[in-house]
């Protein structure tokens, strides 16, 4: 199992941590940001295929920002697990 810590840009969360095992995501945790929503994302993607999750979340925006915590998770997956 590979552990990834990623520093997101342009969002409220300051760190994204997750594990990848055989192409699947586990233990997705965000530090900072919208606590309830980000916990929900972690629960929804638990055990799911990392590339599929990235494809779903990529491009999601938050308000007027050009990104979101979900989009940053996709970027982290693309960089470290893709």
URKA-V30674 format. One record per backbone hydrogen bond with DSSP energy under -1.0 kcal/mol. NH is the residue of the N-H (numbers start at 1). CO is the residue of the C=O. If there is no record, write none. Layout:
BEGIN
nh	co
NH	CO
NH	CO
END
This chain:
BEGIN
nh	co
2	20
4	18
6	16
14	31
15	31
16	6
17	29
18	4
19	26
20	2
21	24
24	21
25	48
26	19
29	17
31	15
35	33
38	34
39	35
40	36
41	37
42	38
43	39
44	40
45	41
47	25
48	45
50	23
53	49
54	50
55	51
56	52
57	53
58	54
60	57
62	67
65	62
72	68
73	69
74	70
75	71
76	72
77	73
78	74
79	75
80	76
81	77
82	77
END
